[in-house]
Amino acid sequence: MSVTPLFTPLHLGPVLLPNRIAVAPMCQYMANDGCASAWHTQHLMSLAMSGAGLVMIEATAVSRRGRITHGCLGLYSDAAEDALAAVLDQARRVALPGTEFGIQLSHAGRKGSAHRPWETPGGSLSGSDAWQTLAPSEIAHREGWAAPQAARGDDLDQIADDFRNAAARAIRLGIKVIEIHVAHGYLLHQFHSPLSNRRQDAWGGDAQRRMAFPLHIARTVRDAAGNIAVGARITGSDWAQDGLTIADAATLATQLKAIGIDYACVTSSGIPVSNPTVANAEDEHPSLAEAVRRESGITTRAVGMITGSQQANDIIASGQADQVAIGRAFLDDPRWGWHAAFDLGITLPYPSPYAWAAPGEWSGVQRRRA
């Protein structure tokens, strides 16, 4: 009997997942002061029955000041915790067997106090809606954006406390995977990248000191999380001559593994650069994940424009990554996992009310194997 790698079980630290498919964390910008809304109920209920072994809840702010926009999900108050508990209760009721939920904890740093992506004008908020952002250095995210305030020691202590408290709330919610966001131009990436960190203290300067604050947060969350999986989304490259490289990513992943972090999700970009060294960064993500996996030995996830079932299976089969995260394809097709299983010759259990629509049960269902 042949083995289909995409649908083999995976241990993320102590957590056993039924397959290698994760729903990528995708910001929805539909919360109210960090509190999940009816939108999140339908969104997570749909993804819970998608066939993915792990559903990652979107980037979730550890403080009000750490939000990207006023619509960002948060886990910084009792109200936000209660609202997400209600959503997860409903999502778990419809989840396929073995499906687990994870959450990505984040602080936006200088990318915060921004308009939602679909709002005009874009960029930084102004007037009474705006708040003062924090960053390692007083460098704006983009031209025309508000300048951040350089974080002081007490600011950084508070941010560490915020991550610790958010992790504790996630545990109370029964979440099994916590992912620390160290990518996409948000605060911890800002500390790691020489393009955004110009400090000359314990938190900046050479490569080791630029890693220090992300590693401090990783230790803080790891200590708070207890017996659940903790991972990190990291930057494989800034795609800039003076930015982070795959060697930096491998070094960070090695140090993350040494302090007990269970996996790395490898992405790239996020710090704006004028002349990126690649045209389509997401095409490079599987090879970045492969390099991090090879050099660090950490369990590794690939992410970014993975859309086809055979493509996803090949990434696992070739050893480029241990898991794939799929985002936009799940928004387009919330049953992506069911369809991938059919394409690859796997029988995936359908929810009983939908079973009559499974391939082979209804002659009208015709799908092309990928």
C-alpha positions in Angstrom: 0.0 0.0 0.0 1.5 3.3 -1.0 1.9 6.1 1.5 0.7 9.6 0.7 3.1 11.9 2.7 0.6 14.9 2.9 -1.9 12.7 4.8 0.5 11.1 7.2 0.4 12.1 10.9 2.8 14.7 12.3 4.0 15.4 15.8 4.5 19.1 16.5 6.3 18.7 19.8 3.7 16.9 22.1 0.8 17.5 19.7 -0.2 14.8 17.3 -1.9 16.0 14.1 -3.7 13.7 11.7 -2.0 15.1 8.5 0.6 17.6 7.3 -1.9 20.3 6.2 -2.2 23.6 8.2 -4.6 26.5 7.5 -2.3 29.5 7.5 -3.1 32.3 9.9 -4.9 35.0 7.9 -5.8 38.4 9.3 -9.5 39.1 8.9 -9.7 42.6 10.4 -13.2 42.0 11.7 -12.8 42.1 15.5 -14.1 44.7 17.9 -11.5 45.9 20.3 -9.8 42.6 19.9 -13.0 40.6 20.4 -14.0 37.9 17.8 -17.2 38.6 16.0 -19.8 36.7 14.0 -17.5 36.8 11.1 -14.9 34.7 13.1 -17.6 32.2 14.0 -18.4 31.4 10.4 -14.8 31.6 9.3 -13.4 29.2 11.9 -16.3 26.8 11.8 -15.8 26.5 8.0 -12.1 25.9 8.3 -12.6 23.5 11.2 -14.2 21.0 8.8 -11.8 21.8 5.9 -9.7 18.6 6.2 -6.7 20.5 7.6 -5.1 18.8 10.6 -4.2 22.2 12.1 -6.2 25.4 11.9 -4.1 28.4 12.8 -6.1 31.3 14.1 -5.1 34.6 12.5 -2.3 36.9 13.8 -3.6 37.9 17.3 -2.4 41.0 19.0 -1.0 40.6 22.6 -2.0 44.2 23.4 -4.1 47.0 22.1 -1.0 48.8 21.1 0.3 45.7 19.3 -2.6 45.6 16.8 -2.2 46.4 13.1 -5.6 48.0 12.8 -8.7 48.6 15.0 -10.2 45.5 13.4 -7.4 43.1 14.6 -8.2 40.1 16.7 -6.6 40.3 20.2 -6.0 38.2 23.3 -5.3 40.9 25.8 -8.5 41.2 27.8 -11.1 39.0 29.5 -13.7 40.2 26.9 -11.4 39.1 24.0 -10.7 35.7 25.7 -14.4 35.1 26.3 -15.4 36.0 22.7 -12.8 33.7 21.2 -13.8 30.9 23.7 -17.4 31.1 22.3 -16.1 31.0 18.7 -13.8 28.0 19.4 -16.6 26.2 21.2 -18.7 26.3 18.0 -15.8 25.5 15.7 -14.9 22.4 17.7 -18.4 21.1 17.5 -18.1 20.8 13.7 -14.4 20.0 13.4 -13.3 16.8 11.6 -11.8 14.1 13.9 -8.3 15.0 15.1 -8.4 18.6 14.0 -6.5 20.9 16.3 -6.4 24.7 16.7 -3.4 26.9 17.0 -3.0 30.7 17.4 -0.4 33.1 16.1 0.6 35.7 18.7 1.9 39.0 17.4 2.8 42.6 18.0 2.6 44.9 15.0 5.3 47.4 16.1 5.7 50.1 13.6 3.2 48.5 11.2 0.4 49.2 13.7 -2.1 52.1 13.9 -3.0 51.4 10.3 -6.1 51.4 8.1 -7.6 48.0 7.2 -6.1 46.9 3.9 -9.3 47.6 1.9 -9.8 51.1 3.4 -9.0 54.3 1.6 -6.7 56.1 2.4 -4.3 53.3 3.3 -1.3 53.5 5.6 -1.1 55.1 9.0 -4.2 56.3 10.9 -4.4 59.9 11.8 -6.2 62.0 14.4 -8.0 60.5 17.4 -8.1 57.0 15.8 -4.3 56.7 15.8 -2.0 55.5 18.5 1.8 55.8 19.0 3.6 52.8 17.7 6.7 51.2 19.0 9.7 49.8 17.2 13.4 49.0 17.8 14.3 52.3 16.1 12.6 55.5 15.0 12.2 54.4 11.3 8.8 54.5 9.7 7.5 51.4 8.0 7.1 53.2 4.7 7.4 56.7 3.3 4.4 58.6 4.5 3.7 56.4 7.5 3.9 57.8 11.0 7.3 57.4 12.7 7.4 54.9 15.6 8.8 55.5 19.0 12.0 53.6 19.9 11.1 51.1 22.6 12.7 51.6 26.0 13.5 49.0 28.5 10.2 49.3 30.3 8.3 49.0 27.0 10.1 45.8 26.2 9.4 44.4 29.7 5.7 45.1 29.1 5.7 43.5 25.7 7.2 40.3 27.2 4.5 40.4 29.9 1.9 40.8 27.2 3.1 37.7 25.3 3.2 35.8 28.5 -0.3 36.7 29.4 -1.7 36.0 25.9 0.0 32.6 26.0 -1.8 31.9 29.3 -5.1 32.9 27.8 -4.5 30.6 24.8 -3.9 27.7 27.2 -7.1 28.4 29.0 -8.9 28.3 25.7 -7.6 24.8 25.0 -5.4 25.9 22.1 -2.8 23.3 21.4 -0.3 25.2 19.2 1.1 28.8 19.8 3.1 30.4 17.1 5.2 33.5 17.7 5.2 35.9 14.8 8.8 36.9 13.9 8.2 37.7 10.3 6.3 39.9 7.8 7.7 43.2 9.1 6.0 43.0 12.5 7.8 43.9 15.8 9.9 40.8 16.3 11.0 40.8 12.7 11.8 44.5 13.1 14.2 43.6 15.9 15.8 40.8 13.9 16.4 42.7 10.6 19.3 45.1 10.1 17.0 47.1 7.8 14.8 48.2 10.7 17.0 47.8 13.8 19.7 50.4 14.2 20.1 50.1 18.0 23.5 49.8 19.6 22.5 48.2 22.9 21.7 44.7 24.2 18.8 44.5 21.6 20.6 45.6 18.5 23.9 45.9 16.7 25.4 42.6 15.5 23.4 39.6 14.4 23.3 38.0 17.8 22.0 41.0 19.6 19.4 41.6 16.9 18.1 38.1 17.7 18.1 38.7 21.4 14.6 40.2 21.8 12.8 37.6 19.6 14.6 34.9 21.5 13.6 36.5 24.8 10.0 36.5 23.7 10.3 32.8 22.6 11.6 31.8 26.0 8.9 33.7 27.7 6.1 32.0 25.7 7.8 28.6 25.9 8.0 28.9 29.7 4.3 30.0 29.9 3.0 27.4 27.5 3.6 24.2 29.4 2.9 21.0 27.6 1.6 22.3 24.2 3.5 23.0 21.0 5.2 26.4 20.5 6.5 27.4 17.1 7.7 30.6 15.4 7.1 32.1 12.0 10.5 33.3 10.8 11.9 35.3 7.9 13.9 33.3 5.4 15.1 36.4 3.7 14.5 40.1 3.5 15.5 39.9 -0.2 17.7 42.9 0.2 21.5 43.2 -0.1 21.8 44.4 3.5 18.9 42.4 5.0 18.4 39.1 6.6 19.5 36.0 4.6 18.8 32.3 4.8 21.9 31.9 7.0 20.3 34.3 9.5 17.1 32.2 9.4 19.0 29.0 10.0 20.9 30.5 12.9 17.7 31.8 14.5 15.9 28.4 14.0 18.9 26.6 15.6 18.7 28.8 18.7 14.9 28.5 18.8 15.2 24.7 18.8 17.8 24.9 21.6 15.3 26.7 23.9 12.5 24.3 23.2 10.6 25.8 20.3 9.0 22.9 18.4 8.8 24.2 14.8 9.6 27.0 12.4 7.3 28.3 9.7 9.5 29.8 7.1 8.3 32.8 5.0 10.0 35.9 3.7 9.7 39.7 3.0 7.7 42.2 5.0 10.3 44.9 5.5 9.8 47.2 2.5 12.8 47.4 0.1 13.3 49.4 -3.0 14.9 46.8 -5.2 14.1 43.2 -4.0 16.5 40.6 -5.2 13.8 38.2 -6.3 10.7 38.9 -8.4 8.3 36.4 -6.8 9.4 35.7 -3.2 6.7 33.1 -2.4 8.1 30.9 -5.2 11.2 30.6 -3.1 9.6 29.6 0.2 9.8 25.8 -0.1 13.6 26.1 -0.7 14.0 28.4 2.2 12.1 26.0 4.4 14.3 23.1 3.1 17.5 25.1 4.0 16.3 25.9 7.5 15.2 22.2 8.0 18.6 20.9 6.8 20.8 23.4 8.8 18.8 23.5 12.1 17.1 20.1 12.3 13.9 21.8 13.5 10.5 20.7 12.3 9.7 23.0 9.5 6.6 24.3 7.7 6.5 25.8 4.2 4.0 28.6 3.4 3.1 30.9 0.5 1.1 30.3 -2.7 0.8 26.5 -2.1 -2.4 25.9 -4.0 -2.4 22.4 -5.5 -2.7 19.0 -3.8 0.2 17.5 -5.8 2.3 20.6 -5.1 1.7 20.3 -1.4 2.4 16.5 -1.4 5.6 16.9 -3.3 6.9 19.5 -0.8 6.5 16.9 2.0 7.6 13.9 -0.1 10.8 15.7 -1.2 11.8 16.6 2.3 11.6 20.4 1.8 9.3 20.7 4.8 7.4 18.6 7.4 4.2 20.5 7.0 2.6 23.0 4.6 0.5 26.0 5.5 -2.2 27.0 3.0 -4.1 30.3 3.2 -5.7 31.8 0.1 -6.5 28.4 -1.4 -8.6 27.7 1.7 -10.5 31.0 1.4 -11.2 30.1 -2.2 -12.1 26.5 -1.4 -13.0 25.8 2.2 -13.1 22.1 1.4 -9.6 22.1 0.0 -8.5 19.2 2.3 -11.4 17.0 1.2 -10.6 17.7 -2.5 -6.8 17.1 -1.9 -7.5 13.8 -0.3 -9.6 12.7 -3.3 -6.9 13.9 -5.7 -4.3 11.9 -3.9 -6.4 8.7 -3.5 -7.1 9.1 0.3 -10.5 8.6 2.0 -11.2 11.5 4.3 -14.2 11.3 6.6 -16.9 13.8 5.6 -19.3 15.3 8.2 -22.4 13.0 8.2 -24.8 15.6 6.8 -22.5 16.2 3.9 -21.4 12.5 3.3 -23.9 12.0 0.4 -21.8 14.6 -1.6 -18.6 12.6 -1.2 -17.0 11.3 -4.4 -18.5 8.0 -5.2 -21.7 8.7 -3.4 -23.1 11.0 -5.9 -22.6 10.6 -9.7 -22.6 14.3 -10.2 -19.3 14.8 -8.3 -16.6 14.7 -10.9 -13.1 15.9 -9.8 -9.9 15.8 -11.8 -7.0 14.1 -9.9 -4.1 16.6 -9.5 
